[in-house]
Amino acid sequence: MTIETINPASLYDGSNIGMSHAKVDKATGLVFISGQVDWNRDMAVKNSDIAAQTNGAIDHLITVLNEANSCVENILQLRIYVKGDVNQHMDALVPVVAKRLGIARPALTGVGVQSLASPDTLVEIEAVAKTRKLS
């Protein structure tokens, strides 16, 4: 079994906290993507509102998918972690997610949590996808 590590150079380097942005199981073509957040390369939040952070996290998710030879349409499962009560943020989240994911419609779970990776992080998105084709 061959496992490939995905760490796009344009994203923050998670090696100091022991993480990779994704792992690809070449035998199955599955891509396991770590929670993506709206951070710059210095691991600082770029935007202060949940809609903008969701857009930023999806930008990072797409970057990781592309580097893993995948795409939004190949997302199988998506988990969106939201700081606080998910229901209170649906009006901000739903339009962004629906627009950015289009017709992909992956299995989706929203989870409200007390805190995320940094005090200013409001949303984190993780995914399981398949590659465009098995290697």
N, C-alpha and C positions, 0 to 999 in steps of 0.2 A: 504494500500500500504506500503510495507516494502522497505526501502532504506538502502543499505549497503555502508559504507565508506571504501575505499581501500587506504591504505598508507603502502606500503612495507617497512619493517624495513631497507632494504639495500639501500633505496633511501633517498634523503634529506627530512627533515621534513619541510613541507610547512605550518604547523600550525601557525607559527609566521607571515605569510603573508595572513592567512585566506583561505588557499586552501587545498584540498585533491587531491591525484593523480587520483582518480576516484570515481564515484558513480555508484552503480548497482541498477537498479530498478528490484527488485525480481519479481514483478508482470508481467513484460514484458520480462525480461531476457536481457534488454539493459544495456550496460556498456558505460558510458560517461567518457572518459579519458581526463584529463587536458593536456595542452601542455607539452610535454616531451622534455627536453633539455639535453645537454651533461654536466651535473653538477655532481660534487662529493657531498659527504654528507655535505660539508661546503658551498654549493651553489656557488662553483667556477667552471668555465669552465675548462674541462679537456684537450681539444684539440683546436688547433688554426685554422685548416682548415675546410672547409665546409663538405667535404666528411667524415672526422673523426668525426665531430660533428653529422652528420646525423647518422652514425653508432652508436654513443653513445646514441643519442636520441631514436633510434630504440631498442637498448638494454634495455633502461628504459621502453619503451612502452611494450616490451615483458614481462618484469618483472611484470608490472601492469596487463597485460592481464592474465598471469598465476595466479596471486593472486586473480583475479576476476573470476576464473574458465572459462577462455576464451583462445583464441589462435589467431595467425596471420590470419589463414583461416577464422575466424569469424569476421574480421573487415569489417564493412559495409561502413564506410566513413572515409576518412583520409584527414586531412588538413595539408599542410606543409607551414609554414610561413618562409620566407627567408629574411634576411636582405639585402635590395637592390633589384635589378631587377632579378626576377626569371629566365628569359631567359639567363642571363649571367652566371648562375650557373647550368644549365641543364646538361652539360657534367659531372659535378661532382656528381650531385644528382641522375640522372636517373639510372646509374649502381648500386649504393648502394641500392636504393629503390627496384629496380627490383630483385636484388639478395636476399635481406632480406625478401621481401614479397612473392617471388616465384609466385605460381599460384593463390594467394589470389585475386589479382586484384580488390581492393575495389574502390568505387567511390572516386575519388581523385581530390583535388583542391590545386594548388600552388598559394601562395599569397606573393607578394613582399611587404615588410614593411620598414619603416624608422628605426625602432629600435625594439629590443626585451627586454627580462627581465633583461639583463645586457649588458654593452657595448661590451663585448667579445662574446656574444651569437650570432651565425650566423644563426641558424636554430631551429625551434620549431615545434613539431609534435603532433597534437591532433587527437583523433579518437572516433568513435562510433562503438561499436561491440556488438555482442550478446554472451551470455554465452553458454557454451557447451550444457547445458540443463536447462530448467526452473526449479526453486526450488519450 
